């Protein structure tokens, strides 16, 4: 099963097995990853699942849709070029080892 590594602002990391087709947000909430809240349940409306994707994985992700772009514009944490919403990233075998950083604040 592919894995994703969630890195906290402190540098502490948590590796989670994620079934293909499952969103990173769903996996993070299920495994109690601190800092991923997912208030809207994964419908791309709240930005409480904002993450920073490590540079080496960006080209493996699907393109950002307009809705995700709009929500990222109003995130609490600073928006960076590698900002994504974890609810919009579905795990695949090609993403095995994906490493993402959690912003210091989602609220």
ABEGO torsion letter per residue (X at the ends): XBBBBBBBAAGBBBBBBBBBGBBAAAAAAAAGBBGBAGAAGGAGAAGAABBBBBAAAAAABBBBBAAAAAAAAABABBBBAABBBAAABBBBAAABGBBBBBBABAX
